[in-house]
Amino acid sequence: MIVVAKDEAGMRLDRWFKDHFPGLGFGHLQKLIRSGQVRVDGGRCKTDQRLAVGQTVRVPPLQYGDAAQSGASFYDGESGAPMARPKQVASANEADYLRSLLLYEDEHVFVFNKPAGLAVQGGSGMTRHIDGMLEALRDRKGVKPRLVHRLDRETSGCLLVARSRLAAATLARTFQTRSARKIYWALVFGQPKPAQGKISSYLKRVPGPDGDMMTIAKHGEPDAQHAVTYYSIVEHSAGRLSWLTMKPTTGRTHQLRVHCQAMGHPIIGDPRYFDIENWQLPGGVQNRLHLLARRLTIPHPAGGEPIDVTAPLPPHMLQSWNLLGFEVSDKDEENPSFPED
């Protein structure tokens, strides 16, 4: 018998089971419901029934395979007696790995320092990603942490994850209303002029040689979305390479990468959008995307002090910073001033 929690109010019964028992197939759940083995407050129910806070869901005895990877209690398939959860070596390793990436945590959120090269979500041929690893961090009630926003696979830095459905919904509204402040660092080709400015354009998705990519579009074109980025030069190396700090006020796919390309100053190591011909990387600079989600400042979903987290330079960017003589000082830790601030 499991009591519906506050952050599960309004959730469909099938979704509730998916969160608590992800290994339980939908077809099997339907059979359990039709036969009356699953009940809500003692009464019969349907898969699309919306749950209310404090209601009690009866979960019948489940086989190991039905509840695999759930993080919730396991039950003997014959007696219905609670059984110890089988050890999940891979999940334990993934939990330890994710915790090694933590920049901040409390009972409502995680903020991870996502390394470059690790995908946030699965895709074609993608078997290892943050979303999959979050299975290992289910809480005692079996609730899996939820992604709140995304970073490109090769982008490193601050990644926000909600630990409850209520926190996820609150944080999603924060991003939708643009109340979150995101600061990125990048190493770009050349020296943008002016040294500080605003990029406002429309972006749309187009087919590319290695999959879909984004391109500058005209206002009114089908599927075109408005995108705005503020940028400022922190330092440059003889005009050949520049360290930019950027603040996107919209969250479009590949937005910063496309905007830098549109300025004529693409991000170093960008495999899709670096289009400067007959240009060679300086010795010691790795051909990897030099883009970091440096700082995230966001209202706390539970109304406490704002969350304000900073991520360090990843190894390949730190190597470039050292090579170019760029020094990260206490002043750089302060939020930079942008024209719209």
Sequence and secondary structure as in RCSB ss.txt:
>XXXX:A:sequence
MIVVAKDEAGMRLDRWFKDHFPGLGFGHLQKLIRSGQVRVDGGRCKTDQRLAVGQTVRVPPLQYGDAAQSGASFY
DGESGAPMARPKQVASANEADYLRSLLLYEDEHVFVFNKPAGLAVQGGSGMTRHIDGMLEALRDRKGVKPRLVHR
LDRETSGCLLVARSRLAAATLARTFQTRSARKIYWALVFGQPKPAQGKISSYLKRVPGPDGDMMTIAKHGEPDAQ
HAVTYYSIVEHSAGRLSWLTMKPTTGRTHQLRVHCQAMGHPIIGDPRYFDIENWQLPGGVQNRLHLLARRLTIPH
PAGGEPIDVTAPLPPHMLQSWNLLGFEVSDKDEENPSFPED
>XXXX:A:secstr
 EE  GGGTT BHHHHHHHH TTS HHHHHHHHHTT SEETTB   TT B  TT EEE     GGGGTT  S EE
 TTT  EE     HHHHHHHHHHHHTEEEE SSEEEEEE TT BSS  TT   BHHHHGGGG  TT    EE S 
  TT EEEEEEESSHHHHHHHHHHHHTT  EEEEEEEEES  SSSEEEEEEEEEEE  TTS EEEEE TTSTT E
EEEEEEEEEEEETTTEEEEEEEESS  TTHHHHHHHHHT  BTT TTT   TT    TT  SS  EEEEEEEE  
TTSSS EEEE    HHHHHHHHHHT    GGGGS    TT 
